């Protein structure tokens, strides 16, 4: 009888502990929202090659991203990601490009220039149909 009561007590305490952990996560999220802290943890962006085939690029913590630049080379999109710690990561939508013809490059996200065109850019149907702002215009504040 004593053993059964002890097991039931342990199960009840385990259940209460899990419930408290969940409530703590909810409270932390509410505090983050009230303080204005961004809560975007994961973000997925699709880049495409010249045939329109899309490739996923996933960010583990989008809060660490400072700038996203797109370069179109022979119709294939490359995304360059600048992080807060000044590291850079580049993802290419193609693995079969024979010749590199530079088509254009543009910025879709930059926290220093208040640029956030990710949603508009995501609606494109090919790597050529986005109305972009030239990188030179952004650097010279001609936006």
GIJO-V550203 format. One line per field, one symbol per residue. burial: b if it has 24 or more other C-alpha atoms within 12 Angstrom, else e. A space follows every 50 residues. Layout:
burial = ???
This chain:
burial = eeeeeeeeeeeeeeeeeeeeeeeeeeeeeeeeeeeeeeeeeeeebbbbbb eeebeebeeeebebbbbbbbbbbbbbbbbbbbbeeeeeeebbbbeeeeee eeebbbbbbbeeeebebbeebeeeeebbebebbebeeeeeeee
